[in-house]
Amino acid sequence: MASTKVLDTKKAIVSEITEKLKNSEAVILFEYQGLTVSEVSELRRMLRANEAEVRVYKNTLLKRALDDLNISLDGFLEGPNAIMFGKNLLEPIKTVTQFAKDHDKMVIRVGIINGAPADLAVINEYASIPSYEGLLTMLAAGMMEHVRNLAIGLNLYAEKLEN
């Protein structure tokens, strides 16, 4: 039988995982086997800039935390997995997917977006959304098109009145 000290440590880890899952908008579970230490350090540094972090937990402890939150990721909690917790939604997802494209040994398995499980297709959809600044640029360009068309129309009307 396990000692109470070990059980208390495991309970603390499960509660830590549960809190991180509750406080994260984006969570991605991925295989990291085959990545070098420097590559993992690079990923961690890139994610830290986006208010996200990568942690490695035992799959059994992660499963208990997921069961506490009624989230089912059965079939994905096998083998060596790392988990990314992101406070923001888009930027950490973009960072992890781009890193996975650049490093073929990293495989994204599944994600949790706003508390709901998300498969690889959904994660890739979120990764393809432009950044906030890009969306603002698209909005401004769309608004400028209408102003340009109005200016052309007014100019044509003014020329018509002159003739």
Backbone bond lengths (Angstrom), bond angles and torsions (degrees), N, CA, C in turn:
res aa  C-N    CA-C-N  psi(-1)  N-CA   C-N-CA  omega(-1)  CA-C   N-CA-C  phi
1 M - - - 1.456 - - 1.523 109.12 -
2 A 1.297 115.69 139.81 1.456 120.86 -178.95 1.518 110.17 -71.04
3 S 1.305 114.54 147.81 1.456 118.69 179.78 1.525 110.34 -73.29
4 T 1.309 116.03 160.96 1.466 120.63 -179.29 1.516 110.87 -66.87
5 K 1.327 117.00 -30.36 1.463 120.21 178.60 1.532 110.58 -64.30
6 V 1.327 116.23 -43.96 1.464 120.85 178.67 1.523 109.88 -65.76
7 L 1.323 117.40 -43.49 1.467 120.86 179.40 1.525 111.42 -62.80
8 D 1.336 116.87 -40.96 1.466 120.37 178.13 1.522 111.18 -64.45
9 T 1.330 116.68 -38.18 1.458 120.47 178.09 1.524 110.52 -64.53
10 K 1.324 116.56 -43.04 1.465 120.34 179.39 1.525 111.56 -66.48
11 K 1.333 116.91 -38.38 1.464 119.99 177.35 1.522 110.51 -64.32
12 A 1.333 116.80 -38.13 1.463 120.49 178.67 1.530 110.54 -65.49
13 I 1.324 116.28 -39.88 1.466 119.67 179.01 1.521 110.49 -66.43
14 V 1.338 117.66 -41.73 1.466 121.26 178.60 1.527 110.21 -62.89
15 S 1.319 117.61 -41.38 1.472 119.33 179.01 1.529 110.83 -68.76
16 E 1.330 117.57 -33.49 1.466 120.95 175.94 1.531 110.32 -64.24
17 I 1.327 116.58 -45.09 1.471 120.60 178.47 1.524 110.19 -62.76
18 T 1.324 116.39 -42.65 1.467 120.74 179.99 1.526 110.64 -60.18
19 E 1.315 117.24 -44.34 1.471 120.97 179.41 1.522 110.66 -64.19
20 K 1.320 117.19 -42.61 1.461 120.01 179.03 1.524 111.06 -63.49
21 L 1.327 116.83 -39.10 1.464 120.02 177.72 1.523 111.31 -65.44
22 K 1.323 117.23 -39.95 1.471 121.20 -179.99 1.525 111.16 -66.67
23 N 1.340 117.24 -37.27 1.460 121.44 -174.31 1.520 113.85 -89.94
24 S 1.322 118.05 2.72 1.461 121.21 -177.29 1.522 110.51 -108.38
25 E 1.330 115.34 134.03 1.457 119.65 174.71 1.522 110.73 -80.98
26 A 1.337 115.95 -32.46 1.463 120.89 -178.90 1.524 109.42 -128.64
27 V 1.321 115.76 129.21 1.461 122.87 176.94 1.524 106.65 -131.47
28 I 1.323 116.36 130.15 1.464 120.32 179.11 1.521 108.78 -128.67
29 L 1.322 114.98 130.79 1.462 122.60 176.68 1.526 107.20 -101.96
30 F 1.338 116.48 126.09 1.462 119.52 -177.82 1.518 111.34 -142.66
31 E 1.329 114.54 157.47 1.453 121.57 175.35 1.522 107.83 -87.37
32 Y 1.298 116.26 133.13 1.457 120.77 -178.64 1.518 112.15 -116.23
33 Q 1.311 117.91 0.87 1.453 121.79 -176.44 1.527 109.88 -63.22
34 G 1.327 116.20 129.36 1.450 122.19 -178.11 1.506 113.11 104.21
35 L 1.337 117.52 -16.47 1.463 120.20 175.84 1.524 109.11 -78.16
36 T 1.304 115.95 144.63 1.460 119.64 177.41 1.526 109.37 -80.11
37 V 1.309 115.35 166.89 1.465 120.28 179.47 1.526 110.13 -62.88
38 S 1.313 117.52 -38.73 1.465 119.72 179.73 1.523 111.70 -67.21
39 E 1.330 117.46 -34.89 1.462 120.06 178.07 1.529 110.90 -68.40
40 V 1.321 116.88 -41.49 1.468 120.04 177.41 1.523 110.10 -65.32
41 S 1.323 117.17 -39.00 1.470 120.90 177.57 1.520 110.87 -64.24
42 E 1.326 117.01 -38.62 1.458 121.30 177.39 1.532 110.23 -63.58
43 L 1.343 117.05 -43.74 1.465 121.15 177.94 1.524 110.42 -61.40
44 R 1.315 116.87 -45.07 1.466 120.20 179.40 1.527 111.31 -60.24
45 R 1.336 116.35 -41.51 1.467 120.41 -179.61 1.524 110.52 -65.35
46 M 1.339 116.66 -42.21 1.461 120.45 179.30 1.528 110.96 -64.04
47 L 1.327 116.72 -40.04 1.463 120.26 -179.46 1.523 111.94 -72.04
48 R 1.320 116.98 -34.99 1.461 120.59 179.68 1.525 110.32 -60.66
49 A 1.338 116.84 -34.22 1.468 121.16 177.59 1.524 111.37 -66.28
50 N 1.334 117.39 -22.97 1.467 122.47 -179.92 1.527 112.79 -105.91
51 E 1.313 117.58 22.62 1.460 123.46 179.44 1.530 111.82 57.78
52 A 1.327 115.32 46.88 1.458 120.78 178.07 1.523 108.21 -137.36
53 E 1.330 115.30 164.19 1.455 119.43 179.73 1.516 110.23 -146.29
54 V 1.319 115.16 156.80 1.460 122.06 176.98 1.519 107.60 -114.22
55 R 1.316 115.62 132.00 1.464 121.60 177.64 1.519 108.96 -133.28
56 V 1.321 115.32 155.39 1.459 121.65 175.89 1.520 106.90 -119.59
57 Y 1.330 115.95 122.30 1.460 122.48 178.67 1.526 108.70 -124.88
58 K 1.298 115.30 160.52 1.456 119.23 172.16 1.526 108.34 -66.10
59 N 1.314 115.60 141.68 1.467 120.16 -178.48 1.526 112.36 -61.89
60 T 1.337 117.50 -34.20 1.464 119.80 -179.37 1.526 111.04 -67.23
61 L 1.337 116.52 -38.61 1.471 119.38 178.67 1.522 110.48 -70.31
62 L 1.330 116.58 -38.64 1.462 120.38 176.96 1.525 110.62 -63.78
63 K 1.324 116.89 -40.37 1.471 120.95 178.50 1.520 111.08 -62.31
64 R 1.334 117.02 -41.08 1.475 119.22 177.96 1.518 111.47 -63.02
65 A 1.320 117.17 -41.60 1.466 120.45 178.53 1.526 110.81 -64.96
66 L 1.318 116.83 -40.72 1.465 120.13 177.94 1.525 111.38 -66.26
67 D 1.331 116.98 -37.45 1.461 120.57 177.17 1.527 111.23 -64.39
68 D 1.340 116.83 -35.41 1.468 120.29 176.84 1.526 111.53 -61.91
69 L 1.340 116.28 -31.33 1.463 120.98 -178.43 1.527 112.54 -98.51
70 N 1.337 117.21 6.52 1.464 123.37 -179.06 1.527 112.62 57.28
71 I 1.332 116.00 42.83 1.461 122.21 176.17 1.520 106.95 -113.88
72 S 1.317 116.42 128.93 1.462 120.74 -177.40 1.524 110.43 -108.32
73 L 1.320 115.58 118.25 1.461 121.77 174.46 1.527 109.32 -123.19
74 D 1.327 116.61 37.29 1.461 120.76 -178.07 1.522 109.66 -60.48
75 G 1.304 115.86 139.89 1.448 121.71 -178.72 1.511 113.75 94.38
76 F 1.322 117.38 -18.55 1.457 121.18 179.82 1.523 112.44 -102.72
77 L 1.319 116.88 -12.99 1.464 120.46 -175.89 1.525 110.84 -94.70
78 E 1.312 115.63 53.29 1.457 121.29 178.03 1.519 108.00 -131.97
79 G 1.313 116.01 140.18 1.458 120.63 178.91 1.521 111.31 82.99
80 P 1.323 116.04 -177.52 1.468 119.97 -178.64 1.528 110.92 -75.36
81 N 1.307 116.22 117.95 1.456 122.40 -179.48 1.517 110.09 -124.69
82 A 1.312 115.44 148.01 1.461 122.15 168.67 1.516 106.06 -117.55
83 I 1.308 115.86 156.70 1.460 119.48 -178.06 1.525 109.02 -130.57
84 M 1.329 114.97 133.57 1.452 121.37 179.41 1.522 108.31 -104.70
85 F 1.325 115.27 128.05 1.460 121.68 176.29 1.524 107.51 -109.86
86 G 1.337 117.52 122.88 1.453 121.42 179.99 1.511 111.86 -122.43
87 K 1.321 116.21 128.75 1.469 119.72 178.01 1.519 111.01 -73.31
88 N 1.332 116.70 -33.15 1.458 121.44 175.92 1.521 108.77 -93.25
89 L 1.302 116.34 163.84 1.457 119.30 -175.60 1.524 112.78 -88.51
90 L 1.309 118.92 -55.54 1.453 120.65 -168.06 1.526 115.61 -84.28
91 E 1.314 117.62 -48.72 1.462 119.79 -171.23 1.531 113.68 -60.82
92 P 1.341 120.32 -44.41 1.474 118.01 176.63 1.527 113.24 -62.94
93 I 1.327 117.33 -36.99 1.461 120.48 178.47 1.525 109.81 -64.10
94 K 1.329 116.54 -43.50 1.455 120.33 178.79 1.519 111.23 -62.84
95 T 1.322 116.47 -41.13 1.456 120.68 -179.16 1.525 111.06 -63.22
96 V 1.320 116.68 -47.35 1.465 120.45 -178.06 1.527 111.03 -66.69
97 T 1.320 118.30 -42.83 1.467 119.56 -179.15 1.528 111.53 -67.08
98 Q 1.317 117.10 -38.86 1.463 119.77 177.73 1.528 110.64 -66.37
99 F 1.332 116.60 -39.84 1.461 120.89 178.04 1.530 110.40 -64.26
100 A 1.331 116.50 -38.33 1.471 120.67 178.49 1.530 110.97 -67.33
101 K 1.335 117.20 -34.62 1.462 119.96 177.07 1.529 110.74 -67.76
102 D 1.328 116.08 -37.89 1.465 120.88 -178.69 1.522 112.67 -76.29
103 H 1.327 118.00 -26.54 1.467 123.05 -177.53 1.524 108.37 -122.85
104 D 1.320 116.00 102.66 1.460 119.99 -173.36 1.524 113.87 -69.07
105 K 1.323 118.73 -12.27 1.469 120.20 178.37 1.527 111.95 -79.05
106 M 1.313 117.32 -17.69 1.470 121.70 178.68 1.528 108.39 -88.74
107 V 1.330 115.67 128.19 1.467 121.03 -177.73 1.526 108.91 -125.02
108 I 1.329 116.31 119.52 1.462 120.88 175.74 1.514 107.57 -77.41
109 R 1.323 116.27 129.07 1.464 119.94 -176.53 1.524 112.05 -100.98
110 V 1.323 117.38 -53.98 1.463 121.54 -175.28 1.526 107.93 -159.48
111 G 1.306 115.98 165.14 1.457 120.13 178.72 1.513 111.58 -140.71
112 I 1.318 114.26 169.07 1.463 122.12 173.29 1.515 105.61 -128.80
113 I 1.328 116.20 115.37 1.460 120.77 -178.42 1.518 108.06 -115.60
114 N 1.314 116.01 118.30 1.462 123.19 -177.76 1.522 111.75 52.89
115 G 1.321 116.82 40.50 1.461 122.16 174.26 1.515 115.75 85.82
116 A 1.329 117.79 0.15 1.469 121.07 -179.69 1.529 109.75 -117.72
117 P 1.325 117.48 139.04 1.468 119.76 178.44 1.526 111.31 -61.32
118 A 1.335 115.05 142.76 1.463 121.04 -179.61 1.521 108.61 -135.55
119 D 1.334 115.04 131.59 1.458 118.33 179.38 1.532 110.06 -83.02
120 L 1.311 115.67 -178.21 1.457 121.34 -175.11 1.527 112.20 -62.38
121 A 1.322 118.19 -35.52 1.465 121.21 179.92 1.533 111.07 -63.73
122 V 1.321 116.80 -41.80 1.468 120.75 179.14 1.525 110.28 -66.86
123 I 1.322 116.38 -41.00 1.463 120.11 178.63 1.524 110.30 -61.62
124 N 1.325 117.08 -42.69 1.467 120.73 178.61 1.523 111.88 -65.76
125 E 1.332 117.71 -33.16 1.467 120.37 175.80 1.522 110.78 -64.39
126 Y 1.336 116.79 -44.87 1.463 120.33 177.88 1.522 110.66 -63.77
127 A 1.326 117.35 -36.01 1.459 120.89 -179.14 1.520 111.78 -68.64
128 S 1.340 117.51 -25.17 1.461 120.30 -178.29 1.529 112.76 -84.95
129 I 1.314 118.43 -8.47 1.465 121.31 178.39 1.525 108.62 -70.11
130 P 1.328 117.91 132.11 1.471 119.62 178.65 1.520 111.32 -62.40
131 S 1.321 115.43 161.46 1.458 120.69 179.17 1.531 109.95 -67.45
132 Y 1.309 116.45 170.87 1.464 122.01 179.97 1.530 110.38 -58.89
133 E 1.320 116.07 -44.27 1.465 120.35 179.49 1.524 110.47 -64.74
134 G 1.341 116.26 -38.60 1.460 119.97 177.67 1.521 112.09 -64.12
135 L 1.327 116.28 -40.67 1.468 120.00 177.97 1.525 111.32 -65.18
136 L 1.336 116.94 -38.89 1.465 119.63 177.06 1.526 111.05 -64.98
137 T 1.315 116.66 -38.77 1.461 120.68 177.53 1.524 110.66 -63.24
138 M 1.336 117.09 -42.12 1.458 120.97 178.40 1.532 110.69 -63.97
139 L 1.327 116.98 -40.61 1.457 120.96 178.33 1.519 110.71 -63.68
140 A 1.326 116.23 -45.44 1.466 119.95 -179.90 1.520 110.88 -63.42
141 A 1.330 117.44 -40.50 1.472 120.38 178.96 1.525 110.35 -64.28
142 G 1.316 117.50 -40.12 1.458 120.78 178.04 1.519 111.99 -64.46
143 M 1.325 116.36 -38.96 1.467 119.85 179.09 1.528 110.56 -71.04
144 M 1.324 116.79 -37.31 1.462 120.26 -179.47 1.532 111.15 -66.30
145 E 1.320 117.46 -30.23 1.457 120.51 178.87 1.526 110.44 -62.09
146 H 1.318 117.20 -41.82 1.469 120.70 179.98 1.525 110.69 -67.90
147 V 1.311 117.29 -39.51 1.468 120.85 177.98 1.527 109.62 -64.63
148 R 1.339 117.42 -40.92 1.464 121.64 178.96 1.526 110.41 -63.31
149 N 1.336 116.88 -44.31 1.464 120.10 179.06 1.526 111.13 -64.43
150 L 1.312 118.03 -37.82 1.466 121.58 176.69 1.527 110.26 -64.28
151 A 1.329 117.44 -42.83 1.463 120.92 179.50 1.522 110.64 -63.14
152 I 1.328 117.60 -41.78 1.469 121.05 178.35 1.527 110.07 -63.59
153 G 1.333 116.33 -44.38 1.462 120.15 179.25 1.522 112.28 -62.67
154 L 1.323 117.30 -42.92 1.466 120.04 178.42 1.525 111.43 -65.92
155 N 1.325 116.12 -37.70 1.459 119.96 178.72 1.527 110.28 -64.87
156 L 1.327 117.58 -43.10 1.464 120.80 178.08 1.533 111.15 -64.18
157 Y 1.322 116.61 -38.72 1.466 120.59 178.49 1.524 110.55 -66.35
158 A 1.337 117.32 -40.80 1.467 120.96 178.73 1.529 110.44 -64.60
159 E 1.337 117.76 -40.83 1.462 120.67 177.70 1.527 111.20 -64.40
160 K 1.347 116.55 -36.68 1.457 121.19 179.04 1.527 110.45 -65.23
161 L 1.347 116.50 -39.54 1.456 120.27 179.67 1.539 111.75 -68.43
162 E 1.330 117.11 -32.69 1.460 120.39 179.28 1.530 111.70 -68.75
163 N 1.315 116.16 -33.18 1.487 119.54 -177.44 1.463 109.79 -84.28
